[in-house]
Amino acid sequence: MTSNLPDIIRDFERVPAQVVAQAAEFQAAILADVAGRRGAMHGRIKPLHSRMKLAGPALTVEVRPGDNLMIHAAIALARPGDVLVIDGKGDQGSALMGTIMMTACQKLGIAGVVMDGAARDSLEIDEMDYPVFSVGTNPNGPTKNVPGRIGHPVSCGGVMVRAGDFVIGDADGVVVIEREKIEALLPIAAKKVHDEAARIAAIKAGDTAAKWLTSALRTAGVLKEGETL
């Protein structure tokens, strides 16, 4: 039985631009927390420089290790504001992208690149101030021969990403949230930011005690009833 599903899915629903703009105001960690501590990619996927940040709807790409043919196709199909999310199978034997491709991405208005694979030309990309998150770098160049897929669900950094899902990355790493959920999480994220700011202010004023700690230790069996630290 053969599937009629094409290798390239061009049309899919994206997170609206106004929702992306609002969500981009938050740290990736805040959004990961309010999303139930799910959606954070493995820490192996890091920004090439800690100041790099990105946010936008995912344009998913699946490639064979070390081959970037489908990334070139994805760049040609991408819309301004998209984030390329590339399942490169975690391969670090050669780079999937370098300065030439990143320059094209920047010129086209692609919001950034996240790849479970390696990059190269890292100093030049840093000077461009273009946000790239990868598993590392390697000077070897890729091949351009092997077919892959665009617009299909991929696994990147241990997280399933669908085309159109919301992606945010900063110095802490990358978080993915389903496109159907991100807007409803924004007021919860705003409240968390407010609450954390209040707690930090209280700590600075001398209230350093974690009021939940004793109860949690008793529940865990570390402290007996009536016992304290």
Secondary structure, 3 states (H helix, E strand, C coil): CCCCCCCECCCCCCCCHHHHHHHCCCCHHHHHHHCCCCCECCCCCEECCCCCCEEEEEEEEECCCCECHHHHHHHHHCCCCCEEEEEEEEEEEEEEECHHHHHHHHHHCCCEEEEEEEECCHHHHHHHCCCEEECEECCCCCECCCCCEECCCEEECCEEECCCCEEEEECCEEEEECCCCHHHHHHHHHHHHHHHHHHHHHHHCCCCCCCCHHHHHHHCCCCCCCCCC
